[in-house]
Amino acid sequence: MNVEKIALFGLGKLGLPLSLVLAKETNVIGIDTDEEKIKKLQSGLTPFYEPKMEEYLVSYFKNISFETPYNYSISDFDIAIVLVNTPSNISGEFSNNFIHDVLDNISKNLKNSDKKDFLIILSSTVMPGSHDNLIKRVEDVSGKKINVDFGFVYAPDLVAIGTVISDFENPDLQILGESNKKYGDIAENLYRKIIKNNSPIVRMSLIESEITKVSLNAYVTMKISFANFIGNLSEKFNCNPKNITKALGYDKRISPFYLSSGLSFGGTCFPRDTWAFIKMSENVGLDAIHIKSTQKINEDQNLLLYDKIKQYKDKKIGIYGLSFKPDTYVTTESPGNILYERLLSEKYDVIFYDKLITSKYSNKLELFIEHSDVIVITHITKDFKEKDLKNKIVINPWLVDIKK
């Protein structure tokens, strides 16, 4: 098997950074249906912002090429990584439609090739149990047999928007679900090349890996909501929740990570993985009441933030941070964006400032502060360190000293 060149299908917010991390260590073909994106990348231009991505594209440009699914040759590689979007449907389950499109494309090319072996590595998040249908689809279209003519590995991403490249290179762990040991060995050797912090690679069956991926984020969100509930309790008792969560975090059974009260969790992973865990449980006749409570507390955080603002309808309200976290332009389930949209719909005089989202206040923080009577801080930041806020009403749910 040729392991010197890798194809990566899907050059989105996670796929493109992963292709560049791989290009640091090996030769890569990046494949995407978006022709304009491909043209940009072929010219050495990044199609969106993510920290370190432009630097990596420049540095490792010689090791990577970019093509559409109609122009590549499958004879050039024996390993394909699939990292495309799996959007949630109305029930909370992930849709595999984009994965199907990629696997059908690969399978048709495999059918017409003389390849004796091939490895498909799926990195997109899927519902537990998906691998059976995905493998059968490849077998039906290609005429090949699993663990004879091709292997299947599930290596879900454990990264966050805003730190994608660093997270791929320095994960807490790498999950590998394998169709058999041979293909697991190949995948492990590949990921060992890009992992810089010697983190564990945990190998298991395909179904175990699918459950592990969804369970990880569901557990983390449960911890976030617990910390937020401590914050809500502390507000009733007029005390500082930071002292409480800091103390709890020293217990080795708990740890300090993701144990800080503040705003609701948002973004492209946490909310949808929470709903997916609930749906996964329902599909096998179980009721994930602990995760349902997590979701309810998270939704309540947005209501509690609004309750702190609603008395200021006669004032101009400025929201600092529209994206769900710093260093990204993504507003999916963002507490700042949820608040902004609600205030707009209720005819409040509301403005926002965000470093990566264009507005009339882009790169004009002083003007944003001047025009705001009330400043709601939805990003943890040091931007206000030397700013005069003495005549402003500041709502800081993080309880972090913004003047330090």
N, C-alpha and C positions, 0 to 999 in steps of 0.2 A: 504494500500500500504506500502511495506517495504521500508523505507527511510534510513535505517541504513547501506546499502551497495549499492554502485554505480558501474556500469560498464562503462568504458571509452574505446571506440573503436578508435584506431589510436594513436600510441605512437611516433609521429614525433616531429618536433621542437617545436610545441605548445602543442600537446596532452600529451606528457610525462610530461612536467612541470605541466600542469593542473592536471594530475592524482596524482602527488606528493603533490600539494597544497590541493587537496581534501583529500588525505591520512592523512594530518595533522589534519583533523577534523572528518573523518569518515572512514569506511572500503571501499576499492576500489579493483576492478578487472580490470587490464589494459590488453587490448586485441589488438593484432597486428598480421598481416600475416607474418612478418619477423621473422622466427624461430631463427636465430642467435641473433637478438636483444633480443628476449624473453629469450634465454639462458643466455645472459649477465646480463640482469636485474634480473633474478632469482638468479644469483650469487652475486647480489649486486653491479654490475658495470654499470656505465652510458655509453651508446653507442655513445654519442657525447657531446660536451661542451655547456653548458649554465650556466651563473652565478647562484649560489645557488643550482643547481640541485643535485650535488653530496652530498651536506650537507643534503638536504631534503630526498634523497633516504636512506641515512644512518639513519637519525633520525626517519623516519616514515616507515621503511621497514616492521615492524611487522603488519602494517595496510594495506599493499597492496600485492596482488599476481599478477602474470603475466601469461597469457595464449594466445594460438593462437585461431582463430575463430572456430576451430574444436574440442577444448577440454573443453570449458566452459559449465556450466549448467545454463540455463536461469532461473531455479527455485531458483537460489541464489540471484537474484536481480529483482527489479521492475522498476528501472530507468536506462536508457542507454544514455550516452552522446556520440555523434558522432563528432569527430574532425579529419577528414582526409583531404588530399590534394584535392583541386578543381582547377587543372591547367587551365590556360587560353588557349583557342584555337586560331586559326589564326585570327578570327574576333574580339577577345577581350573578348568573353563571357567565363564564368567559366564552366568547364565540371563537371557534377555530377556523372561521372562513378564510382568513388570510393565510393561515398555515396550510390549509387545503390547497390553495392556489399555488403556493411555493412547492409543496410536496408533489403535486400533479406535474408541475413543470420539471422538477428534478427526475421524477419517475419516468416521464415520457422520454427524456434524454437518456436515462439509464437503459430503457428498453431497446433503444436503437444503438447502444454502445456495446463494445466487447469487454467491458469491465468485469473482472472476476471478483472484485471486492469493493465495498464503499461504506462510508460511515456518515450517518445523519446525526448531528447533535442539535437537539431542540433546546433553545434557551428561552423562548417565550413562555410566560406563565399560563398553565392550562388547568382545567378542572381534573381532580383525581379520577383516574380511569380512562383518560383520553388516549393513552398510548396504544391501547388495543385497536381502536378504530384507525388511528393514524398509521400504525404499522400495516394493518390490513389494506389500507388505501394504497400504500406504496407497493405492496405485493400485487394487488389487483391491476394497477396501472402499469407497473414495470415488468411484471412476470417473474420477478426475483423473489427469493425466499429469505426470510429473516434468519440471521445467524449462519446462513450459508453464502448468500450473495451480498448481503448488506447487514450492517448493525445499526442499532438505535440507542442513543444515549440522551438522557434528559439532564441538562446542566442549567437550571434556572438562574437568572441573574439575581443577585442580592445587592443591588446598587440603588443609589438615590440620585435624582436629578440635582444638579449643582455640584456633585462630587463623583460623577460617573466614572471617569478615568481613574481617579485615585481609588475608588471602591473596587473596580475590576482588578487593580494591581495589588490591593491590600484588603482583601475580604476577611471577615471573621472566620468564614469557612467557605468551602466550595462543595455544593451538593452534586453528586454524580449518580444518577440512576442508569443502570446498564442492562442491555438485553442479554449480554453474557460477558464473561471476564475479559476475553480478548479485546472487545471494543471498549470496555471500561479502562483497560490498560492504555490503549491509544489515546483516549480522551484525557486520562490523568497526565500522561506525558505532555500533552499539548498545554493543559492548564498550568502545569508546573513551570512552563516557560514564561508565562505572563505574571504569575503570582510572585510578588517581591517580598512578602512578609512571612513566608514559610507557614502559612495558615493550613489547617487540616483540610484534606480532601476526603469527604465522607462518602464512601461508595455503598450502594444499596440497590434494591430492586427498583424497577420503574414506578410501581405503584407507591412504594415507600417514599420515593423522592418527590412525587407529585403531592402527596399529603404533607410532607415536610415543608415544602415551599409555602403552601397556603397557611400552614400552622404557624410558621415563624412570624409573619406579619400580624396574624391574628393575636398572637401572644403579646407582641410589642404594643399593639394598639390597646390591649387590655391594661397594660402597665401605664401607658400614657393617660388613659381615662381615670385610672385609680389615682394618679398624681393630681390630675385636674380636680377630682372630687375632694381630695385633701385640701386643695386650694379653695374650693367653695366652702368647705367646712371652716377653714381658717378665717375666711372673710366674716362668717357669722360670729366667730369668737374673737374677732379683731386681733388676730395674731399673724405671724409671718410663716407661710407654708414652706418657705425655703429652708428654714431651720429644721422643720419636721422631715421633709423629703431627704435632706442631706443626712440626717441621722439614720433614717431607714436605709439609705444607700450603702452605709458602712457594713450592714449585715451581708455576709457573703452569699446568703440565700437569695438576696434581692439585687444587689449591685446598684450603682448610681446611674447607670445608663438609661436614658428615656424616663427618668423619674424626676420630673420637674413640672410644676403646675404652670399653666399658661393658657394658650388658646387650643382650639380643636385641631386634631390632625387632619391634614388634607393631602393633596397631591394625586399622583397617578397610580399609586400602589396601595397605601394603607386603607383607604376607604373601600376600594373594590375587593381587596383580599379579605377584608372583614366580612363583606356580604357573601363572598365566595365560600368562606368557611361555614357561614350559616346555611347556605344552600347545599353545600356538600353534606352537611350533617342531616339536613332534611331528606336528602336523596336516599339515605340509608336508615331512615326512621328515627333519627335522634334529634333532640332539641338543644341547640347550643345557646342556652339561656344566658350563660356568662358573656358570650360574645354579643348577643343581642343587647345586653345591658351596657356593654362597652360602646356600642353604636348609639344607644339612647343618651348616654352621658355626653358623647361627642357632639351630638346634635344640640343638646342642652347648652353646651358651651357657647355656641353661636347665639342662642337666645339670651344668655346671660350677658354677653358682650353688648348686644343691642340694648338690653335694659339699662346699661350704664350710659348709653348715648342718647336715648330717646327724649330725655328732658331738655336737650339742647337744640330744639327745632328752630329757635330764633337766632342761632349762631352758625357761623361757617365751620364745617367740620372737615378736617384734613386727615386722611388715612395714610400713614407711612407704611407702605408695603402692600401691594395688591397681589403679588404672587404668593404661593403657599409657603415659600421659604426664600431666603436671600440667594443670590447667584443663579436664579432661574427666572424665566418669563412665564412659566406655567402657572395658570390661575385655577386649575381644577380643584374643586372643593376647598379653595383657599378661604380662611376665615375673613381676611381683609376684603376679598372680592365679594363674598357672600354679604358682608356688612354694607359694602359700597352699593351693590345692586339693590338691596332692600331700602337703603336711605334714598337712593335715586327714585325708586318706585313710590316712596312716600313723600316725595317733593321736598326733601331736605336740601339745603345748600351744602353740597359735599364735593370735595376735590381729593386727589390722591397724588402721592409721589412714590415712584418706584424706579430704581436704577436701571432696570432692563425693560420697562414697559413705557412706551412713548406717551407723553401727555404735555400739556402746556407748561408743566413744571419740570420737564426733563432737564437734568443738570442745573436746576435752579432751586436748590434746597432752601436757601435764604428767603426766596420769594414765596415758596410754599409755606414756610413758617410764618412769614409776615401776613399772609392772606388767611391763615387759619386761626380761628378763635379757640377751637378744641382740636388737639392733636391726639389721634389714636395710633399707638405704636404696635403694629402687628408683626414687625421683624425685630429680632434682637439686633441691636446696632450700637456703634459708637459715634454715629454721625452727629449726635447732639452734644458731644463732649464739651465744646466751647461755644455753644449757641445760647442766646439769651431767650429763655422761656418763661421769665418771671410773670409776664402778663397773659400767659397761655394756660388753658386748662389741659393738663396732660393725663391721658388714660393709658396706663402702661400695665397690661395684664401679666407681663412677665416678671414684674417687680424687680427688674434689673436696674441698677443705678446707671442711667444713661448719661450722667455727667462725668463718669470715670473713664 
